[in-house]
Amino acid sequence: MPQIAFLYLCANISYKEMPVLAFPHYFSGNAHVYFMNKIVTLSLSMLCCFGTSCCLEAQSLLPKPQSAAFQKGTFSTAKPFAVNNEAGDMARNLYTAPLIEKKSADSKGRAAVFRKSDAAKGREAYRLRVTADSIIVEAAAAEGFLRAGQTLGQLAATASKTAALPSYPCCTITDAAAFEWRGMMLDVSRHFFPIDFLKKQIDVMARYKLNRLHLHLTDAAGWRMEIKRYPRLTRLGAWRTDASWKKWWNGDRGYVEEGQPGANGGYYTQDQLRELVDYAAERGVTIVPEIEMPAHSEEALTAYPEYSCTHEPYKQADFCPGNAGVYDFLENVLLEVMDVFPSKDIHVGGDEAGKASWGNCPLCQRKMREEGLKDVNQLQASLIRHFEQFLESHGRHLIGWDEIVEDNLQKNTNVMVWRNVDESKKAIAAGNRVILSPGKFCYLDSYQDAPPTQPEAQGNLWTEYVPTAEHAEYMLYPRVLAIAEIGWNGTKKKDFADFRRRALNESELLRGKGVNAFDLKGEIGERPERSRAVKHNALQAKVAYNAPYGKPYPAAGETALTDGLQGGWTYGDGRWQGFIGKEGLDVTIDLGKARTVSSVAATFMQVCGAEIYFPASFSVAVSADGKAFKEIYLSENTVEKTDKPGFRTEQFKGRGAKARFVRVKALPGAFGGWLFTDEIIVK
């Protein structure tokens, strides 16, 4: 299934009791889109020149409104009309200004009316009616008028080549947001992107009514926000020895002083970020900053090693939670963050803490004794609770990845679910708000199309493998449109054909305006093998696992390798079964009765960035009783790392051997890692 189809059809996994739902990234290496250098401003005046057919544009809104009916005719701004702005400044925004500020001496009864009305339920709700003689916009709050203006921008079409004189199709639209949080994540740590690039993405987000830009500002690869109290965070922590994250991560992982030869990276000053916050707010987008703690902090702990357990640079990834100075340091950082970002929500990460030294650190052990903590997991929980309370005392709310669910969280804490949607149930049961960003659906660092045809990859847009602004846009669009559609409309009834038609229009529009969107019309689509079941002699046969499959990638469990279903392009699609460890793949298939076995085949994938490799050996053995086996095939291969993913079929094919049991083994090579296969085909 193409990635945009997968996102559209699957991404709105939800529970009715969720107070908040979001689909921010398939963009960060773990998806947030996070998800995104020429600047393109998609304002109302520019949008009105998109397309030439008023009728086509009118029926191509994305995201789709909750209710929309279109009639014949248009309201043309080329003809005189009056403006009646009963809502005052509430109705005046970047998108409605071209209408509100229009001057006309002789309106001849034609008018654009902006009216405050409680009939539009919800802060972002609005009602819009366009006739040949009037435009009437009603909303209860400024956010509603803003969203109405964004819809008008998409509706606008020109009767001439002059973009300044748009026409609007006659229609009646009643609209509101399905979900409060509709966002994407951008990882600017792994690869730094300039402010103008962020503005460009905000413009695109605004067109599709996305309202949260989650900026992953800190990680091992670089600290990207100026902190005046701790200047070495950016003087050293923002600069590394290689521009490519991949080369740096697999090399020396060194940091370089700002201004020194070979320094690669960058950071945003606080003034730049304040200006970006204002720019986003004008377009209805809130910027949510993320400052990682306690893990993913190698850059901070190289700049300030006294806050690690060993007090040595280049030794630790986690802050020392037993060190009182750590709390002062992170509180001071967050104070400056809050001074720049007015967002009610502040993201602190909280994921993937290795805790490597906590068990042996005297300070950590002392804190555990003082607080009666049983293990290092509770020590992390204590740290998270401290910063929950700290942020709450300043009128803010903490967001953390779903690893924090095990903690005793406060009610106002937001849990961003990335590992498993089931984690959301725990958070909801505890009374927490949930933001859904499951990697399977919402991480936009995966391949757009058939992997062999695509640039190297892995919504949140994690950018380990996304080194340039152009590549980031290629990964983001048009997949973000599926997230936008679900976040705004809810899409209780999905119509992918309709959505794809609109996404094709928008993809071409974006490309025409300088956004390097993936060319959706030229996509190859899903791996052909996934769409057809395969018949063979082991179909539905019982499989005994001599070595277990990896719990994170069970596929269909013990029936996965003989169910006749093959996988698609991605290992997380629920059909590829993963094996980790030196035993690799080792299974015995019971054919039910003695058969002539002349072919045994299994397809493997390789995605080196995810530590998935082809097997170094593949063997087939047969048995009449399931005890005494005779090896009938063995192939051995040198496993080499590749930039792009690949697929390889290992196959025994020869003179038939009579057997009831078939044992298949595939062993990993020197790199270790995962083995993935989807079906063992016996003929």
C-alpha positions in Angstrom: 0.0 0.0 0.0 1.4 3.4 -0.9 2.5 5.4 2.2 -0.1 8.2 1.7 -2.9 5.5 1.5 -1.5 3.8 4.6 -1.5 7.0 6.6 -5.0 8.1 5.4 -6.6 4.7 6.0 -5.0 3.8 9.3 -3.8 6.9 11.1 -6.9 7.8 12.9 -6.8 5.0 15.5 -8.7 6.6 18.3 -10.7 6.1 21.4 -13.9 8.0 22.1 -12.7 8.9 25.6 -9.5 10.7 24.4 -9.7 14.3 25.4 -7.0 15.2 22.8 -5.7 13.5 19.7 -2.9 14.4 17.5 -0.9 13.0 14.5 2.2 15.1 14.7 5.0 13.2 13.1 5.9 10.4 11.0 8.4 12.7 10.9 11.3 12.2 13.7 13.4 9.2 13.5 11.2 7.6 16.0 8.1 9.9 13.4 7.4 12.6 14.8 6.6 14.4 11.2 8.3 15.7 13.0 8.2 15.9 11.2 9.5 19.4 7.5 15.3 27.5 1.0 13.5 29.6 -0.7 10.6 31.0 1.2 7.1 30.6 -0.2 4.3 32.5 1.4 1.0 30.7 0.9 -1.2 33.7 1.8 -4.7 34.4 0.5 -3.5 36.5 -2.4 -1.2 33.8 -3.6 -3.6 30.9 -3.1 -6.2 32.6 -5.2 -4.1 31.9 -8.3 -4.0 28.2 -7.8 -6.0 26.5 -10.5 -8.1 27.9 -13.2 -11.4 26.0 -12.8 -13.6 27.4 -10.1 -15.7 24.3 -10.0 -12.7 22.0 -9.6 -11.2 24.0 -6.8 -14.5 24.3 -5.0 -14.7 20.5 -4.7 -11.1 20.0 -3.9 -10.8 21.3 -0.3 -8.3 19.7 1.8 -8.9 19.0 4.6 -12.5 18.2 3.8 -15.0 20.4 5.7 -17.5 18.7 8.0 -20.3 19.8 5.7 -20.2 21.5 2.3 -22.6 22.1 -0.5 -21.7 23.9 -3.7 -24.0 25.8 -6.1 -23.6 27.3 -9.5 -22.1 30.8 -9.8 -19.3 32.8 -8.1 -18.8 35.9 -6.0 -16.2 37.9 -7.8 -14.1 40.5 -6.0 -13.5 42.2 -9.4 -16.9 43.7 -9.0 -17.6 46.4 -6.3 -18.8 45.2 -2.9 -19.1 46.6 0.6 -17.5 45.2 3.8 -19.5 44.8 7.0 -17.2 43.6 9.7 -19.4 43.2 12.7 -16.8 41.1 14.5 -14.1 43.8 14.5 -10.5 42.7 15.2 -11.7 39.2 15.9 -12.4 38.6 12.2 -9.3 40.4 11.0 -6.4 38.1 10.1 -3.8 37.3 7.5 -6.3 35.4 5.3 -9.4 37.6 5.7 -7.5 40.9 5.4 -7.7 41.1 1.5 -11.5 41.0 1.8 -11.9 43.1 4.9 -9.6 45.9 3.7 -11.2 46.0 0.3 -12.5 49.5 -0.5 -15.5 50.1 -2.7 -17.4 53.3 -3.6 -20.5 51.7 -5.2 -21.3 48.2 -3.8 -24.7 47.8 -5.6 -25.9 45.7 -2.8 -23.0 43.3 -2.8 -21.2 42.7 0.5 -18.8 40.6 2.5 -20.1 40.2 6.1 -18.1 39.0 9.1 -20.3 38.3 12.1 -19.8 36.9 15.6 -22.1 34.1 16.2 -22.4 31.4 18.9 -24.1 29.2 16.4 -20.6 28.1 15.3 -19.7 25.7 18.1 -16.1 25.6 19.1 -13.2 28.0 19.0 -12.1 26.9 15.5 -15.6 26.4 14.2 -17.1 28.6 11.5 -19.9 28.9 9.0 -19.4 30.3 5.5 -22.0 31.1 2.9 -21.1 32.4 -0.6 -23.6 33.6 -3.1 -23.2 35.7 -6.3 -23.9 38.8 -4.2 -22.4 38.0 -0.8 -19.9 36.3 1.4 -21.1 35.7 5.0 -18.6 34.4 7.6 -19.7 33.6 11.1 -17.6 32.3 14.0 -17.6 32.5 17.8 -13.9 33.2 18.2 -10.9 34.6 16.3 -9.7 31.1 15.6 -12.9 30.3 13.7 -12.5 33.4 11.5 -8.9 32.4 10.9 -9.9 28.9 9.7 -12.7 30.4 7.6 -10.1 32.6 6.0 -7.9 29.6 5.2 -10.9 27.9 3.6 -11.5 31.0 1.5 -7.9 30.8 0.4 -8.4 27.3 -1.0 -11.7 28.3 -2.6 -10.3 31.2 -4.3 -10.1 31.0 -8.1 -9.5 33.7 -10.7 -11.5 34.8 -13.6 -8.4 36.2 -15.1 -4.7 35.9 -14.7 -4.7 38.6 -12.1 -4.2 36.9 -8.6 -5.4 40.1 -6.8 -9.0 39.7 -8.1 -10.2 36.2 -6.9 -13.6 34.7 -7.3 -15.2 32.4 -4.8 -17.6 29.6 -5.7 -21.1 29.8 -4.3 -21.3 27.4 -1.4 -22.5 26.7 2.1 -19.9 25.3 4.6 -20.4 24.4 8.2 -17.1 23.4 9.7 -15.1 22.6 12.9 -12.0 20.7 14.0 -12.4 17.1 14.9 -9.3 17.1 17.1 -7.8 19.8 19.2 -4.2 19.0 18.4 -3.3 18.6 14.7 0.4 18.8 14.2 3.7 17.6 12.8 7.1 17.3 14.3 10.4 18.5 12.8 13.7 17.2 14.1 16.2 20.0 13.7 18.8 18.4 15.9 20.0 15.6 13.6 20.2 18.1 10.7 19.8 21.8 11.2 17.4 23.8 9.0 17.3 27.6 8.7 14.5 29.8 10.0 13.2 30.6 6.5 12.7 26.9 5.9 10.7 26.6 9.1 8.6 29.6 8.0 7.9 27.9 4.7 6.6 24.8 6.4 4.4 26.9 8.7 2.9 28.5 5.6 2.1 25.0 4.2 0.8 23.8 7.6 -1.6 26.8 7.8 -3.1 26.0 4.4 -4.1 22.6 5.7 -5.3 23.8 9.2 -2.5 22.1 11.1 -2.0 23.9 14.4 1.0 22.5 16.2 4.6 22.6 15.1 6.6 20.4 17.4 10.3 21.3 17.2 12.7 18.7 18.4 15.4 21.2 19.4 17.9 19.1 21.3 19.5 15.6 20.9 22.9 14.1 20.7 23.4 15.5 17.2 23.1 19.1 18.2 21.6 21.6 20.7 19.7 24.2 18.5 18.4 26.9 20.9 20.4 29.7 22.4 20.4 29.5 26.2 22.1 32.6 27.5 22.9 31.2 31.0 24.7 28.2 29.5 26.4 29.5 26.3 28.4 26.3 25.7 25.2 24.5 24.8 25.5 26.2 21.5 29.1 27.2 21.3 30.1 23.6 21.5 26.9 21.5 21.5 25.5 22.9 18.3 28.5 22.0 16.2 29.8 18.6 15.2 32.6 17.2 13.0 30.5 16.1 10.0 27.4 17.6 8.3 26.0 14.2 7.7 24.4 12.7 10.8 25.0 9.2 9.4 28.8 9.7 8.9 29.1 11.5 12.3 27.1 8.9 14.2 29.1 6.0 12.7 32.4 8.0 13.1 33.9 9.9 15.9 30.7 11.6 17.2 32.8 14.6 18.0 31.8 18.2 18.8 33.6 21.3 17.6 33.8 24.8 19.0 31.8 27.4 17.1 33.9 29.1 14.4 36.5 26.4 14.3 37.5 24.7 11.0 35.2 21.8 10.2 32.4 22.9 12.5 29.0 21.8 11.1 25.6 22.7 12.5 24.0 25.8 13.8 21.4 27.1 16.2 18.6 29.6 16.6 19.0 32.7 18.6 16.2 33.6 21.0 15.3 36.6 19.0 15.0 34.4 15.9 12.7 32.0 17.7 10.5 34.8 19.1 10.1 36.1 15.6 9.2 32.6 14.4 6.7 32.2 17.2 4.9 35.4 16.1 5.1 34.4 12.5 3.4 31.0 13.3 0.8 32.6 15.6 -0.4 34.8 12.8 -1.1 31.7 10.8 -2.8 29.8 13.6 0.2 27.6 14.4 1.6 27.1 18.0 5.2 26.1 18.2 5.8 23.4 20.9 9.5 23.2 21.9 11.1 19.9 23.0 14.1 19.9 25.3 15.2 16.2 25.8 15.7 14.8 29.3 17.1 12.7 30.9 18.3 10.9 27.8 19.4 11.9 24.2 21.6 14.5 25.9 25.2 13.7 24.8 25.7 17.2 23.4 24.6 18.9 26.6 26.7 16.5 28.7 29.8 17.1 26.6 29.4 20.9 27.0 28.6 20.5 30.7 29.9 17.1 31.8 29.5 17.9 35.5 25.8 17.1 35.1 26.4 13.5 34.1 27.1 10.6 36.5 30.8 10.3 35.5 31.5 14.1 35.1 33.4 13.3 31.9 32.7 14.5 28.3 31.8 12.0 25.6 30.9 9.4 28.3 27.2 9.7 29.0 23.8 10.1 27.2 21.7 10.6 30.3 21.6 13.4 32.9 22.4 12.3 36.5 19.1 12.4 38.4 20.9 12.1 41.7 22.8 15.4 41.2 20.9 18.4 42.6 22.8 20.6 40.1 21.0 18.9 37.2 17.6 20.1 38.5 18.9 23.7 38.7 20.5 23.4 35.3 17.4 22.1 33.6 15.1 24.5 35.4 17.2 27.4 34.2 17.1 26.1 30.7 13.3 25.7 30.8 12.9 29.2 32.2 14.5 30.6 29.1 12.5 28.2 26.9 9.3 29.4 28.5 10.4 33.1 28.0 10.6 32.5 24.3 7.8 30.0 23.6 4.3 31.0 25.0 3.0 27.4 24.3 1.0 26.0 27.2 2.7 22.7 26.5 6.4 22.1 26.8 7.9 18.7 25.6 10.7 17.2 27.7 11.2 13.9 25.8 11.6 11.3 28.5 12.2 8.5 26.0 14.8 5.8 25.6 16.8 6.5 28.7 19.6 3.9 28.9 20.3 4.7 32.6 23.7 3.0 32.1 25.4 4.6 35.1 22.5 5.2 37.5 22.8 1.8 39.2 26.4 2.5 40.1 26.4 6.3 40.7 26.7 7.2 44.4 24.5 10.3 43.9 21.8 8.3 42.2 21.9 5.6 44.8 21.6 8.1 47.6 18.6 9.7 46.0 16.9 6.4 45.6 17.5 5.6 49.3 16.2 9.0 50.4 13.0 8.7 48.3 12.5 5.0 48.9 12.8 4.2 45.2 13.0 0.6 44.2 14.9 0.8 40.9 16.3 3.2 38.3 13.0 3.3 36.5 11.4 4.9 39.5 14.4 7.3 39.6 13.4 8.5 36.1 9.8 8.8 37.3 10.9 11.0 40.1 12.8 13.3 37.7 9.8 13.6 35.4 7.4 14.4 38.3 9.8 17.1 39.4 9.6 18.8 36.1 5.9 18.3 35.8 5.5 20.3 39.0 8.0 22.9 37.9 6.2 23.5 34.6 2.8 23.5 36.4 4.1 26.1 38.8 4.7 28.4 35.8 1.3 27.8 34.2 2.6 25.2 31.7 2.0 21.5 31.0 4.5 18.8 30.4 4.5 16.6 27.4 6.5 13.4 27.3 6.9 10.4 25.1 4.9 7.3 26.2 7.8 6.0 28.3 6.6 8.4 31.0 3.2 6.5 31.3 4.6 4.4 34.0 5.2 7.4 36.2 2.7 8.9 38.6 1.6 11.6 36.3 -0.4 14.7 37.0 -3.7 15.2 35.2 -2.5 18.0 33.0 0.4 16.1 31.7 0.2 15.1 28.0 1.4 11.7 26.8 2.7 11.5 23.2 2.3 7.9 22.1 4.9 6.6 19.7 5.6 3.0 20.5 2.2 1.3 20.6 -1.3 2.7 20.5 -2.2 0.5 23.5 0.0 2.8 25.6 -2.7 5.5 25.2 -5.2 3.4 27.1 -2.9 3.4 30.2 -2.6 7.2 30.0 -6.3 7.7 29.5 -7.1 5.5 32.4 -4.9 7.7 34.5 -6.7 10.8 33.4 -4.0 12.1 31.1 -4.5 13.7 27.8 -3.1 11.7 24.8 -1.4 12.8 21.6 -1.2 9.9 19.1 1.9 9.7 17.1 2.4 6.0 16.6 5.5 5.3 14.6 3.8 2.6 12.5 1.4 5.3 11.1 2.8 8.7 11.7 6.6 8.6 11.4 7.4 10.3 8.1 11.0 9.3 7.9 10.0 6.1 6.2 10.0 5.6 2.5 7.4 7.4 0.4 7.2 4.7 -2.2 9.0 1.5 -3.3 12.3 1.8 -1.3 14.7 0.9 -4.1 13.4 4.0 -6.0 13.7 6.4 -3.1 16.4 8.4 -1.3 17.7 6.8 1.9 15.2 7.0 4.7 14.0 5.4 7.9 5.7 12.7 9.7 7.3 13.1 12.9 10.1 13.9 10.7 13.2 12.5 12.3 16.0 13.6 10.2 18.9 11.1 10.7 18.7 10.3 7.0 17.2 13.7 5.9 20.2 16.0 5.4 18.8 18.8 3.3 15.7 21.1 3.3 14.7 19.7 -0.1 14.8 16.1 1.2 12.8 17.1 4.3 10.0 18.5 2.1 10.1 15.4 -0.1 9.6 13.2 3.0 6.8 15.5 4.4 4.6 16.0 1.5 2.0 14.9 0.5 1.9 12.5 3.4 1.2 15.3 5.9 -2.0 15.9 4.0 -3.3 12.6 5.2 -2.6 13.7 8.8 -4.2 17.0 8.2 -7.3 15.5 6.8 -7.7 13.1 9.7 -6.9 15.7 12.3 -9.4 18.3 11.0 -12.2 16.2 9.5 -12.0 13.0 11.6 -12.9 11.0 8.5 -15.3 8.6 10.2 -16.1 7.3 6.7 -13.0 7.1 4.6 -13.0 7.5 0.8 -9.4 7.1 -0.3 -10.2 7.6 -4.0 -11.7 11.0 -3.2 -8.9 11.9 -0.8 -6.2 10.9 -3.3 -7.8 13.0 -6.0 -7.6 16.0 -3.8 -4.1 15.1 -2.6 -2.9 14.9 -6.2 -4.2 18.4 -6.8 -2.5 19.7 -3.7 0.7 17.9 -4.5 0.9 19.5 -7.9 0.0 22.9 -6.4 2.8 22.6 -3.8 5.3 21.5 -6.4 4.3 24.5 -8.5 5.0 26.9 -5.7 8.5 25.6 -4.9 7.7 22.9 -2.3 9.7 19.8 -3.1 6.8 17.4 -2.6 7.0 13.8 -3.7 5.4 13.4 -7.1 2.3 11.4 -6.1 1.1 10.9 -9.6 4.2 8.9 -10.5 4.2 6.6 -7.5 4.9 2.9 -8.0 2.8 1.8 -5.0 2.8 -1.2 -2.8 5.1 -4.2 -3.2 3.1 -6.5 -5.6 3.6 -9.5 -3.5 1.5 -8.0 -0.7 -1.6 -7.8 -2.8 -1.9 -11.5 -3.7 -2.0 -14.6 -1.5 0.4 -17.3 -2.3 -0.5 -21.0 -2.4 2.0 -23.7 -1.5 2.3 -27.1 0.3 3.0 -25.5 3.7 -0.1 -23.2 3.7 -1.6 -23.2 7.2 1.0 -25.7 8.3 2.0 -25.7 12.0 5.3 -24.0 12.7 7.5 -24.8 15.7 9.9 -22.0 16.7 13.3 -23.5 17.7 14.3 -19.9 18.3 11.7 -17.2 19.2 10.7 -14.4 17.0 11.3 -10.9 18.3 8.4 -9.6 20.4 8.3 -6.1 18.7 7.7 -7.7 15.3 5.5 -10.7 15.7 3.4 -10.3 12.6 0.6 -12.9 12.9 2.6 -14.9 15.5 3.0 -18.6 15.0 0.9 -18.6 11.8 2.8 -15.7 10.2 5.2 -17.8 8.1 2.6 -20.1 6.6 -0.5 -18.0 6.2 0.0 -17.3 2.5 0.4 -13.5 3.1 3.5 -11.7 2.0 4.7 -8.3 3.3 5.0 -4.9 1.7 7.9 -2.5 1.5 8.1 -1.9 5.2 9.1 -4.2 8.0 6.5 -2.8 10.4 3.5 -3.5 8.2 2.3 -6.5 10.3 3.4 -9.2 7.8 7.1 -9.3 8.2 8.3 -11.3 11.2 11.5 -10.2 12.9 14.2 -12.3 14.5 17.0 -11.0 16.7 19.9 -12.8 18.2 22.6 -15.2 17.2 20.1 -18.0 16.6 18.4 -16.0 13.9 15.5 -17.7 12.1 15.1 -21.4 13.1 11.7 -23.0 12.5 10.4 -26.5 11.8 7.3 -26.8 9.6 5.0 -29.8 9.9 3.5 -30.5 6.5 0.9 -32.8 8.1 2.0 -35.8 6.0 4.9 -36.9 4.0 5.3 -34.9 0.8 7.8 -34.5 -2.0 9.7 -31.3 -1.2 11.4 -29.8 -4.3 11.5 -26.1 -3.4 11.7 -24.1 -0.2 12.0 -20.3 -0.4 12.0 -17.4 1.9 12.4 -13.7 1.1 14.5 -11.5 3.4 14.8 -7.7 3.5 17.8 -5.4 4.3 17.4 -2.0 5.8 20.8 -1.2 7.2 19.8 2.1 8.9 17.4 0.0 11.0 20.0 -2.7 11.6 18.1 -5.2 9.4 20.4 -7.4 7.3 20.3 -10.2 4.8 21.2 -13.6 6.4 24.8 -14.9 6.1 23.6 -18.4 5.7 20.3 -20.2 4.7 19.8 -23.9 5.2 17.0 -26.4 4.6 16.8 -29.8 6.3 14.1 -32.5 6.1 12.8 -35.3 8.3 10.2 -38.0 8.3 9.7 -38.0 12.1 10.7 -34.5 13.2 13.7 -35.8 15.1 16.4 -36.9 12.7 17.0 -34.2 10.0 19.0 -34.4 6.9 20.4 -31.1 5.5 19.5 -30.8 1.7 20.6 -27.2 1.1 23.0 -24.7 2.4 24.0 -21.3 1.0 26.5 -18.9 2.5 26.8 -15.2 1.7 28.9 -12.2 2.7 26.6 -9.6 4.2 27.5 -6.1 3.0 25.9 -2.8 4.1 24.0 -0.9 1.5 22.5 2.6 1.5 19.2 1.6 0.1 17.0 -1.3 1.2 16.8 -4.5 -0.7 15.0 -7.8 -0.9 16.6 -11.2 -1.5 14.9 -14.6 -1.9 16.8 -17.6 -0.6 15.7 -20.8 -2.2 16.4 -24.5 -2.3 15.3 -25.9 -5.6 16.3 -29.4 -6.6 15.3 -33.0 -6.9 12.4 -33.9 -4.6 13.0 -35.2 -1.1 10.2 -37.1 0.7 9.6 -35.5 4.1 6.9 -34.4 6.5 9.0 -31.9 8.5 11.0 -29.1 7.0 13.5 -27.2 9.1 14.6 -23.8 7.8 17.4 -21.8 9.4 18.9 -18.4 8.5 21.8 -17.0 10.5 22.9 -13.4 10.9 26.3 -12.2 9.7 29.0 -10.2 11.3 26.8 -7.1 11.8 24.3 -9.0 13.9 21.0 -7.1 13.9 17.6 -8.3 12.8 16.4 -10.8 10.2 13.0 -10.3 8.6 11.0 -12.7 6.5 7.3 -12.9 5.6 6.5 -16.4 4.3 8.2 -19.8 3.9 7.0 -21.2 0.6 7.2 -25.0 0.3 6.5 -26.7 -3.0 
